[in-house]
């Protein structure tokens, strides 16, 4: 109990103060006992307790407090109003659209979960899994999926679609395929019904990571479940056909025919895929190709059958998009698969008889190959019946007026009697001739109401024959279809001429590029470097780049090195390496591999036996090259997922990968 100031100022010795304290404490105890006599048990806490809330703590939280030297400061929960899960969904979606996946993941994992401690919803996970799927970040996509299930959230069909898409876009196709098959098996064990979009994502995995036979397994399941096949379905089948470099073009033509029988019209994407198949794939055995592609249409009618009741209901309920209406017939996938892989089941005697028959036809009609209707097909020409010299002259005259005189295998209305057999179609221009060449191909697109885009014309520029009328008319066709040209189109023309060794012809494209208001980029100079076989041309290109204020990149140097290695010009190689050193362009793995090959002695070359100029040149290059290696920094190939990781997450991922690589674990 406080005492008066007069008492405190009058008695200062310590003994007197102890007596006062003892007396005051005794008086306070006596007064408290008097006050407690009329108080009930349990009511004192309302008067003396100042804490209103009590929070439980965990051992993990206590351990975090006791840790010393933490790398990151402890993130405290943010005070004030919290954002809703839907706000985070919209924010992450906007960041992913701007190609800022790392920022979206940081926003979700740090601000939403750690700082604001907002309970996430299914949409928050699905939008991030979709973002990871577009860039092939498979590991992170499945981590989010597992975390989603641990929180008790139910994945939707959009979640499964995003996961399958992540597997399809993975940089490592084998690993992506295994993850997709494992997920598919889990969904089958849960009896999950997939919609058409999810099946398309699974079909994309099989097309990009596996082969055509696995695509047919998924297609059988789709048809069995009663889904209506669309143009997008066949586009994934065409992607799988393109992976077969030997028979892919024939497979693509067969898939096209089955699509047209179902009444499905192709869009611009499918036409572009057909051009890719003509560019990258062969037709396979000409005898087999003639048998399956030139067979009359009524022989293949067994591949279409009436749809069951469930299919008809889906046809009625499905929305019609443009000219792509749902077909009331169902594809017999097994019959289609047998026809595509026809050569594996055919008897060995049949191709021999058919080949002899085709050879006889080719001998009796040698003039057919020289006709204008197949002039651009050459060895891959279509052989027509009954063309004499007079008809050939008439065809030449009509060719000037109507260049598109070739039979088009994309057109189902083509007369069967017009074609006897197919040739080897060894070059891309030959395979384009089988689709009517550039003009016939564009006319077929017009019939299907498919608008060609700049990608269509870029592919046509790669396919048309060199110095052909089609090549010179491409720019006019671009203007006719009102397609805006870009630098990539001109780069394709330059690359094509450079591969033929025509450096002056490649340079002649540059004025047309500038006339269209475009500027050449590094890819343009890289394409010009392909034709720089001589040291004079290569050094002139590097000098022009320097005057323009442009530093050559590793791709331009790699192209010049490849040209010099083909010519075995070691002084040219030394000058290229000297220029790389002056510009401080670090070599990558491809350049080092090229230079190591160039620095090797020929296998049967004895440098101690005799002296010759070749030995002196390679020795001079080897001496400079090994000195050059000591002063030049190398460029490490970046990890495909590096830019989507934060610093802490990247360390964790590297540690996990190191643990997985250890054989004992």
C-alpha distance (Angstrom), angle and dihedral (degrees) to the residues before:
residue distance angle dihedral
X1 . . .
X2 3.86 . .
X3 3.79 116.4 .
X4 3.81 129.1 -147.1
X5 3.79 122.8 -85.2
X6 3.81 92.2 -123.2
X7 3.80 91.6 60.0
X8 3.77 92.4 46.7
X9 3.81 93.7 49.7
X10 3.85 94.5 44.8
X11 3.84 99.5 51.7
X12 3.77 112.6 44.4
X13 3.86 105.6 157.2
X14 3.78 117.3 104.7
X15 3.83 95.7 -121.1
X16 3.75 92.0 58.4
X17 3.81 91.1 48.1
X18 3.82 91.8 53.3
X19 3.77 90.1 51.3
X20 3.79 91.3 50.9
X21 3.82 91.8 49.0
X22 3.78 92.4 49.4
X23 3.78 92.5 48.2
X24 3.79 94.0 46.6
X25 3.83 93.2 49.1
X26 3.80 91.0 51.0
X27 3.79 91.0 51.0
X28 3.87 90.8 49.0
X29 3.81 92.6 51.9
X30 3.75 90.9 49.8
X31 3.82 92.7 51.2
X32 3.87 92.4 47.7
X33 3.80 91.1 52.9
X34 3.79 89.5 52.3
X35 3.85 91.3 50.6
X36 3.86 94.5 47.9
X37 3.78 94.2 55.6
X38 3.82 94.2 83.4
X39 3.89 97.9 38.4
X40 3.82 124.1 103.8
X41 3.80 123.9 -134.5
X42 3.82 115.1 -90.3
X43 3.80 99.1 21.0
X44 3.80 98.6 94.4
X45 3.84 92.8 76.2
X46 3.80 90.8 69.0
X47 3.81 90.6 57.9
X48 3.82 102.9 41.1
X49 3.84 106.5 27.1
X50 3.82 115.3 94.5
X51 3.87 98.5 177.5
X52 3.74 113.8 92.1
X53 3.90 100.8 173.1
X54 3.79 131.8 43.4
X55 3.83 121.9 -163.2
X56 3.79 123.9 -159.5
X57 3.77 118.6 -130.4
X58 3.79 131.8 -154.3
X59 3.77 132.1 -137.2
X60 3.81 89.5 -115.8
X61 3.81 90.9 56.3
X62 3.81 91.5 48.8
X63 3.82 90.7 49.7
X64 3.78 90.5 51.8
X65 3.82 89.9 54.3
X66 3.80 91.6 51.7
X67 3.81 94.9 49.2
X68 3.78 114.9 109.1
X69 3.79 127.5 -150.2
X70 3.78 97.9 18.3
X71 3.80 115.8 -170.9
X72 3.80 93.0 -139.8
X73 3.80 127.3 35.7
X74 3.76 113.3 -112.2
X75 3.78 110.1 -92.2
X76 3.78 110.7 -127.1
X77 3.79 121.5 -152.3
X78 3.76 111.7 -96.7
X79 3.78 116.8 -112.4
X80 3.75 124.4 -137.3
X81 3.81 130.9 42.5
X82 3.81 115.2 -16.2
X83 3.78 125.9 -135.4
X84 3.80 117.8 -112.6
X85 3.83 123.7 -113.0
X86 3.80 88.5 -112.7
X87 3.83 89.9 57.2
X88 3.80 89.6 53.6
X89 3.82 89.5 47.4
X90 3.82 91.8 55.5
X91 3.81 92.4 43.1
X92 3.82 93.7 51.0
X93 3.79 91.1 45.2
X94 3.82 91.0 53.8
X95 3.82 92.2 48.1
X96 3.80 92.3 49.7
X97 3.80 90.1 49.7
X98 3.83 88.3 55.6
X99 3.84 89.8 51.3
X100 3.81 92.4 -107.8
X101 3.79 99.8 130.2
X102 3.83 94.0 147.8
X103 3.83 90.7 55.6
X104 3.80 91.1 47.9
X105 3.82 91.8 52.1
X106 3.82 90.3 47.0
X107 3.81 91.2 50.7
X108 3.79 91.8 50.7
X109 3.81 100.0 41.9
X110 3.82 99.4 38.4
X111 3.78 111.7 25.8
X112 3.79 99.3 30.1
X113 3.80 102.0 37.0
X114 3.83 104.1 26.7
X115 3.79 107.2 26.9
X116 3.79 104.4 31.9
X117 3.82 95.3 20.6
X118 3.79 92.8 -144.4
X119 3.79 115.2 174.1
X120 3.85 105.2 -117.7
X121 3.78 124.0 -134.2
X122 3.78 132.2 -144.8
X123 3.82 92.7 -95.3
X124 3.83 91.7 57.5
X125 3.79 90.8 58.3
X126 3.80 96.0 39.9
X127 3.81 95.1 54.2
X128 3.82 90.9 51.0
X129 3.81 92.7 45.8
X130 3.80 87.6 51.2
X131 3.81 90.5 51.8
X132 3.81 91.1 49.9
X133 3.80 89.0 47.3
X134 3.80 94.3 57.1
X135 3.81 91.7 57.0
X136 3.82 96.4 37.8
X137 3.84 95.4 -112.1
X138 3.82 92.1 155.2
X139 3.80 98.5 164.3
X140 3.80 94.3 54.6
X141 3.81 92.5 43.1
X142 3.81 92.4 56.7
X143 3.83 91.5 43.1
X144 3.79 89.4 57.1
X145 3.80 89.8 45.8
X146 3.82 92.2 52.7
X147 3.81 92.1 45.7
X148 3.78 88.5 50.2
X149 3.81 91.7 55.3
X150 3.82 92.0 46.4
X151 3.80 89.5 57.2
X152 3.80 90.0 54.8
X153 3.81 95.5 -110.4
X154 3.79 117.9 146.4
X155 3.83 115.1 -127.8
X156 3.80 116.6 -130.8
X157 3.79 131.9 -147.7
X158 3.80 88.4 -94.3
X159 3.82 88.5 58.6
X160 3.81 92.3 53.0
X161 3.81 90.8 46.0
X162 3.81 90.5 53.5
X163 3.82 91.6 48.6
X164 3.82 93.0 50.9
X165 3.81 89.6 47.1
X166 3.82 89.9 52.6
X167 3.81 89.3 54.0
X168 3.82 91.2 49.2
X169 3.82 93.5 50.7
X170 3.81 94.8 44.5
X171 3.83 115.5 127.8
X172 3.82 87.9 -134.9
X173 3.79 105.7 58.9
X174 3.81 97.7 -171.4
X175 3.79 92.4 53.0
X176 3.81 91.4 45.4
X177 3.80 91.4 51.2
X178 3.81 92.5 50.8
X179 3.82 91.6 50.2
X180 3.80 91.0 49.0
X181 3.81 93.7 48.9
X182 3.80 90.6 48.6
X183 3.81 91.3 51.2
X184 3.79 90.8 46.7
X185 3.80 90.5 52.7
X186 3.82 90.8 50.3
X187 3.80 91.1 51.7
X188 3.80 90.8 49.3
X189 3.80 91.3 51.8
X190 3.82 89.3 52.3
X191 3.84 91.6 46.7
X192 3.81 90.3 -123.9
X193 3.81 113.5 175.3
X194 3.81 112.5 -138.0
X195 3.78 123.7 -150.2
X196 3.81 125.6 -135.3
X197 3.82 94.4 -93.6
X198 3.81 92.2 53.7
X199 3.81 90.4 47.8
X200 3.80 88.6 52.4
X201 3.82 89.8 53.7
X202 3.83 89.5 50.6
X203 3.81 89.4 47.5
X204 3.80 88.6 52.2
X205 3.82 90.0 55.0
X206 3.80 90.9 52.7
X207 3.81 92.2 45.5
X208 3.81 96.2 50.4
X209 3.82 101.1 31.1
X210 3.82 104.0 30.7
X211 3.81 137.3 19.2
X212 3.80 141.4 -80.6
X213 3.81 95.1 -89.3
X214 3.79 92.7 61.1
X215 3.81 88.6 49.2
X216 3.78 88.4 57.3
X217 3.82 90.5 52.4
X218 3.81 89.6 56.8
X219 3.82 90.5 43.3
X220 3.81 90.9 54.5
X221 3.79 90.0 52.8
X222 3.81 91.4 49.0
X223 3.80 92.6 51.7
X224 3.81 91.2 44.3
X225 3.81 90.3 53.6
X226 3.80 89.7 53.3
X227 3.79 100.1 -111.2
X228 3.79 118.2 156.0
X229 3.79 112.9 -121.2
X230 3.81 115.9 -127.2
X231 3.79 137.3 -174.0
X232 3.80 89.0 -90.4
X233 3.81 89.7 58.6
X234 3.78 91.4 56.4
X235 3.81 91.5 44.6
X236 3.81 89.4 64.5
X237 3.81 90.0 48.9
X238 3.80 88.6 53.3
X239 3.83 89.9 50.9
X240 3.78 88.2 56.4
X241 3.82 91.5 47.9
X242 3.81 90.6 55.1
X243 3.82 90.5 59.7
X244 3.83 89.4 67.4
X245 3.80 102.7 78.8
X246 3.81 93.9 -174.0
X247 3.82 104.3 46.7
X248 3.80 102.1 9.6
X249 3.81 97.2 110.1
X250 3.79 92.4 53.2
X251 3.80 91.0 47.6
X252 3.81 90.0 50.0
X253 3.81 92.0 52.4
X254 3.81 90.7 49.9
X255 3.81 92.2 49.5
X256 3.81 88.3 48.7
X257 3.81 91.2 54.2
X258 3.82 92.3 50.5
X259 3.80 90.1 49.4
X260 3.80 93.0 52.5
X261 3.82 91.2 48.5
X262 3.79 88.7 58.6
X263 3.80 89.0 55.5
X264 3.81 94.0 -112.7
X265 3.79 115.4 144.4
X266 3.78 118.6 -143.9
X267 3.79 121.8 -118.4
X268 3.81 129.1 -148.6
X269 3.81 92.2 -86.6
X270 3.81 92.4 57.1
X271 3.80 92.1 47.2
X272 3.81 89.2 52.1
X273 3.81 89.5 50.9
X274 3.81 89.8 53.1
X275 3.81 88.8 53.8
X276 3.80 90.0 49.7
X277 3.81 89.7 51.5
X278 3.81 90.1 51.6
X279 3.81 90.7 49.0
X280 3.82 100.3 45.2
X281 3.82 106.4 26.4
X282 3.78 139.4 60.3
X283 3.77 130.3 -134.6
X284 3.80 94.9 -120.3
X285 3.80 120.6 -146.0
X286 3.85 108.0 7.6
X287 3.81 91.2 -147.0
X288 3.81 92.9 55.4
X289 3.80 91.1 42.2
X290 3.81 91.6 52.6
X291 3.79 91.0 48.6
X292 3.81 97.6 50.7
X293 3.81 100.5 32.8
X294 3.80 100.4 41.8
X295 3.79 96.3 42.4
X296 3.83 112.5 123.2
X297 3.79 114.9 -97.3
X298 3.82 95.4 -118.6
X299 3.81 90.2 62.7
X300 3.81 89.9 65.0
X301 3.79 97.9 46.5
X302 3.81 91.2 103.9
X303 3.78 89.7 72.3
X304 3.80 91.5 72.5
X305 3.75 121.8 67.8
X306 3.76 135.5 171.0
X307 3.76 114.2 -87.8
X308 3.82 120.9 -115.0
X309 3.76 122.1 -111.2
X310 3.76 94.1 -92.1
X311 3.79 89.4 54.0
X312 3.80 92.2 51.8
X313 3.77 91.5 51.7
X314 3.79 90.6 52.6
X315 3.79 89.7 48.3
X316 3.79 90.3 56.3
X317 3.78 94.1 45.3
X318 3.78 97.2 44.3
X319 3.80 115.8 95.8
X320 3.78 116.7 -118.1
X321 3.80 113.8 -127.3
X322 3.80 112.8 -157.5
X323 3.78 113.1 -59.0
X324 3.79 92.3 -18.8
X325 3.79 101.8 100.2
X326 3.75 123.1 172.9
X327 3.78 112.6 -99.1
X328 3.77 120.0 -123.8
X329 3.77 90.7 -143.7
X330 3.75 129.2 75.0
X331 3.77 126.7 -133.2
X332 3.78 116.8 -117.3
X333 3.78 96.3 -136.1
X334 3.80 96.2 -173.3
X335 3.80 92.6 55.0
X336 3.79 90.4 47.0
X337 3.79 91.3 49.9
X338 3.80 91.6 50.8
X339 3.77 91.1 51.5
X340 3.80 94.0 48.3
X341 3.80 92.3 51.1
X342 3.79 91.5 38.5
X343 3.81 96.6 134.9
X344 3.80 92.7 64.3
X345 3.80 93.1 59.4
X346 3.82 100.7 36.3
X347 3.78 119.3 105.6
X348 3.82 114.8 -106.0
X349 3.85 93.6 -124.1
X350 3.80 94.5 58.4
X351 3.81 98.9 64.4
X352 3.80 90.5 48.3
X353 3.81 92.8 53.6
X354 3.77 91.2 43.9
X355 3.80 91.7 48.5
X356 3.80 91.9 51.4
X357 3.78 89.2 49.7
X358 3.81 91.7 51.0
X359 3.80 92.0 47.8
X360 3.81 90.2 53.1
X361 3.79 90.3 49.6
X362 3.80 90.6 49.3
X363 3.83 91.7 50.2
X364 3.79 94.1 49.3
X365 3.78 92.3 48.7
X366 3.83 106.4 39.6
X367 3.78 92.7 144.7
X368 3.78 92.7 62.6
X369 3.79 91.9 75.3
X370 3.78 91.2 57.5
X371 3.78 94.7 51.4
X372 3.79 118.2 114.7
X373 3.78 91.6 -120.1
X374 3.78 88.6 68.7
X375 3.79 99.7 24.6
X376 3.77 92.2 115.7
X377 3.79 93.3 44.6
X378 3.83 96.9 60.5
X379 3.83 105.3 163.3
X380 3.78 90.9 6.4
X381 3.77 94.1 51.4
X382 3.75 127.4 136.3
X383 3.82 111.0 -118.9
X384 3.82 114.6 -135.1
X385 3.78 129.5 -158.5
X386 3.79 125.5 -112.0
X387 3.79 105.9 4.9
X388 3.79 114.5 152.9
X389 3.78 128.3 -179.5
X390 3.81 93.6 -88.5
X391 3.77 91.3 53.6
X392 3.78 89.7 47.7
X393 3.81 91.2 54.3
X394 3.80 90.3 48.9
X395 3.78 89.5 48.6
X396 3.81 90.6 52.6
X397 3.79 90.1 54.3
X398 3.78 92.9 47.2
X399 3.79 89.2 45.8
X400 3.78 90.3 65.4
X401 3.80 91.0 54.0
X402 3.78 99.3 35.9
X403 3.77 111.2 23.4
X404 3.77 93.2 -178.7
X405 3.80 98.9 81.4
X406 3.80 98.5 128.4
X407 3.78 123.2 111.3
X408 3.79 108.7 -105.8
X409 3.80 115.3 -140.9
X410 3.82 88.5 -162.5
X411 3.80 90.2 64.8
X412 3.80 112.2 85.1
X413 3.83 89.9 -163.1
X414 3.81 92.6 65.5
X415 3.79 111.3 124.3
X416 3.78 111.4 -107.1
X417 3.80 93.0 -145.6
X418 3.82 91.5 58.4
X419 3.81 94.4 75.5
X420 3.78 128.4 53.1
X421 3.82 102.8 -178.9
X422 3.78 143.9 -32.2
X423 3.78 128.0 -102.5
X424 3.79 127.8 -139.7
X425 3.85 95.7 -81.4
X426 3.80 91.3 -152.7
X427 3.82 99.3 171.1
X428 3.83 132.1 51.3
X429 3.82 91.1 -115.1
X430 3.83 89.0 55.7
X431 3.79 91.1 53.5
X432 3.80 91.1 47.1
X433 3.81 87.9 53.5
X434 3.82 88.5 59.6
X435 3.81 87.0 61.0
X436 3.81 94.4 50.1
X437 3.81 97.5 -88.3
X438 3.81 119.8 -97.8
X439 3.82 97.2 -48.0
X440 3.79 95.2 44.2
X441 3.79 91.1 46.8
X442 3.81 92.3 52.0
X443 3.80 91.3 46.7
X444 3.81 89.7 53.7
X445 3.80 89.0 51.7
X446 3.79 89.2 51.9
X447 3.82 90.6 52.5
X448 3.81 90.0 54.9
X449 3.84 92.8 45.5
X450 3.81 90.0 -117.6
X451 3.79 112.7 148.1
X452 3.83 114.2 -141.0
X453 3.81 115.0 -129.3
X454 3.78 132.8 -161.8
X455 3.80 90.2 -86.5
X456 3.82 89.1 59.1
X457 3.80 92.4 54.2
X458 3.81 92.3 43.6
X459 3.81 89.8 55.8
X460 3.80 90.7 45.8
X461 3.80 89.0 52.8
X462 3.82 88.6 57.8
X463 3.81 93.2 46.5
X464 3.81 106.5 44.4
X465 3.78 116.7 93.4
X466 3.81 119.0 -97.5
X467 3.80 114.9 -94.7
X468 3.80 90.0 6.7
X469 3.84 124.9 141.4
X470 3.79 88.7 -114.7
X471 3.80 91.4 60.0
X472 3.79 93.3 51.9
X473 3.81 92.2 46.3
X474 3.79 96.7 51.7
X475 3.81 94.6 93.5
X476 3.80 90.3 49.7
X477 3.81 89.9 50.2
X478 3.80 89.4 50.4
X479 3.79 90.7 55.7
X480 3.79 91.4 43.9
X481 3.81 92.3 56.2
X482 3.83 91.4 40.7
X483 3.80 93.3 -123.3
X484 3.79 116.2 159.2
X485 3.79 110.3 -124.9
X486 3.81 122.3 -135.5
X487 3.80 137.3 -166.6
X488 3.81 92.8 -96.4
X489 3.82 91.0 65.0
X490 3.81 92.3 54.8
X491 3.81 90.8 42.6
X492 3.80 87.9 57.3
X493 3.81 91.8 53.3
X494 3.83 90.8 47.3
X495 3.81 92.1 48.3
X496 3.80 91.4 49.6
X497 3.81 93.1 53.0
X498 3.80 92.2 42.9
X499 3.80 91.6 54.8
X500 3.81 87.8 56.1
X501 3.83 88.7 54.5
X502 3.81 92.7 -112.3
X503 3.81 101.7 136.7
X504 3.80 94.1 164.9
X505 3.79 91.1 49.8
X506 3.80 90.2 50.9
X507 3.81 90.7 50.7
X508 3.81 90.4 50.1
X509 3.83 89.3 66.6
X510 3.82 91.7 62.8
X511 3.85 96.2 75.8
X512 3.82 90.2 53.8
X513 3.80 88.9 50.4
X514 3.82 92.3 52.0
X515 3.82 91.0 44.0
X516 3.81 89.1 61.0
X517 3.80 90.3 56.2
X518 3.81 94.9 -105.0
X519 3.79 130.3 130.3
X520 3.82 125.0 -140.7
X521 3.80 115.7 -111.7
X522 3.81 132.9 -159.1
X523 3.80 90.4 -83.2
X524 3.82 88.6 59.4
X525 3.82 91.7 56.3
X526 3.80 90.4 43.4
X527 3.82 89.1 57.0
X528 3.80 90.7 48.0
X529 3.82 89.2 52.0
X530 3.82 89.8 63.2
X531 3.81 90.1 71.6
X532 3.84 95.4 44.9
X533 3.81 96.2 103.3
X534 3.79 93.9 149.0
X535 3.79 125.9 68.0
X536 3.80 90.7 -126.5
X537 3.83 92.8 57.7
X538 3.79 94.8 44.8
X539 3.80 95.2 49.3
X540 3.81 89.9 45.5
X541 3.81 89.7 55.1
X542 3.81 91.6 50.6
X543 3.80 90.0 47.5
X544 3.82 91.6 51.2
X545 3.79 90.0 50.8
X546 3.79 91.1 51.1
X547 3.82 92.0 50.4
X548 3.82 89.4 50.3
X549 3.80 90.2 54.2
X550 3.82 92.5 -114.9
X551 3.80 120.9 133.4
X552 3.83 112.2 -143.4
X553 3.78 113.7 -119.3
X554 3.79 130.1 -140.4
X555 3.83 92.6 -90.7
X556 3.81 93.5 58.3
X557 3.81 91.1 48.3
X558 3.81 91.3 46.8
X559 3.82 90.5 52.7
X560 3.81 92.3 49.3
X561 3.81 91.2 47.5
X562 3.82 90.1 51.6
X563 3.82 90.7 51.7
X564 3.82 91.6 48.5
X565 3.82 93.1 47.8
X566 3.82 91.0 53.1
X567 3.80 89.4 55.0
X568 3.84 93.0 42.1
X569 3.82 87.0 -130.3
X570 3.83 103.4 157.8
X571 3.79 96.1 175.9
X572 3.82 87.4 55.2
X573 3.82 89.4 51.2
X574 3.81 91.7 49.8
X575 3.80 91.8 52.6
X576 3.81 91.2 50.0
X577 3.81 91.1 51.7
X578 3.81 90.6 47.8
X579 3.81 90.5 53.0
X580 3.81 90.6 48.7
X581 3.79 89.4 53.3
X582 3.81 92.7 49.3
X583 3.81 92.1 50.6
X584 3.84 92.7 41.4
X585 3.82 94.1 -129.6
X586 3.83 107.2 163.3
X587 3.81 114.0 -135.4
X588 3.78 119.5 -121.6
X589 3.78 129.2 -144.7
X590 3.82 93.9 -85.6
X591 3.82 93.2 54.6
X592 3.81 92.2 47.8
X593 3.80 89.9 51.3
X594 3.82 90.8 50.7
X595 3.79 92.9 49.2
X596 3.81 93.6 46.1
X597 3.80 88.8 54.4
X598 3.81 91.2 49.2
X599 3.83 92.5 48.8
X600 3.81 93.8 56.0
X601 3.79 120.5 101.6
X602 3.81 116.5 -119.7
X603 3.82 111.3 -91.9
X604 3.84 95.2 -116.0
X605 3.79 97.5 36.4
X606 3.81 119.0 118.4
X607 3.80 108.4 -162.2
X608 3.84 92.7 -173.9
X609 3.79 96.0 52.4
X610 3.77 101.4 66.3
X611 3.77 141.3 -10.0
X612 3.78 121.7 -115.2
X613 3.82 138.3 160.1
X614 3.80 93.2 -107.1
X615 3.80 91.2 60.0
X616 3.79 92.1 49.3
X617 3.81 92.0 51.4
X618 3.79 95.2 48.5
X619 3.81 91.1 46.1
X620 3.79 91.2 52.3
X621 3.79 90.9 49.3
X622 3.80 92.8 47.1
X623 3.80 91.3 51.6
X624 3.80 93.2 51.1
X625 3.80 93.1 41.0
X626 3.83 94.6 55.9
X627 3.81 91.3 47.5
X628 3.80 89.2 47.1
X629 3.81 91.1 53.5
X630 3.81 91.6 57.8
X631 3.80 95.1 56.5
X632 3.83 101.2 35.5
X633 3.82 119.6 85.4
X634 3.78 115.1 -134.0
X635 3.78 124.6 -128.8
X636 3.79 116.1 -126.1
X637 3.78 116.4 -141.4
X638 3.81 106.1 -112.2
X639 3.77 120.2 -125.3
X640 3.83 111.9 -104.5
X641 3.81 91.4 -124.0
X642 3.80 97.9 40.5
X643 3.80 97.3 105.1
X644 3.81 92.4 51.2
X645 3.81 94.5 56.3
X646 3.78 129.3 84.6
X647 3.82 117.7 -137.7
X648 3.81 95.6 -98.9
X649 3.80 94.2 43.8
X650 3.80 91.5 48.8
X651 3.83 91.0 54.8
X652 3.81 91.0 49.5
X653 3.81 91.8 49.2
X654 3.81 92.4 49.7
X655 3.81 90.9 49.6
X656 3.81 91.1 51.0
X657 3.79 92.1 48.4
X658 3.82 90.5 49.9
X659 3.81 90.9 51.2
X660 3.82 91.6 48.9
X661 3.81 91.1 51.7
X662 3.82 93.0 55.7
X663 3.82 108.1 99.3
X664 3.79 96.3 -145.8
X665 3.81 94.9 60.1
